[in-house]
Amino acid sequence: MARAEATPPAVAGAWYRQPLLWLGALIFVASLAGCVWMIVLSAHHADAPVPTHQTGALGVPAGAHSSAAPR
């Protein structure tokens, strides 16, 4: 009877035999698929503009005026 040889170290340490790399690849692909899904979902549903009365950017007035008179 022939003795069974162990897997050579070069094959045992190959990247495709590392479960952590497969898990990382699976998470990466799922993340990309989620991004694409969100882009497609947002393209199907338009974002209606919200009525606002501000004339500046992020609440900062666009003009150079103040509420108090200079002294």
Secondary structure, DSSP 8 states (H G I E B T S, - for coil): --------HHHHT-GGG-HHHHHHHHHHHHHHHHHHHHHHHHHHS----------SBTTB-SS---SS---
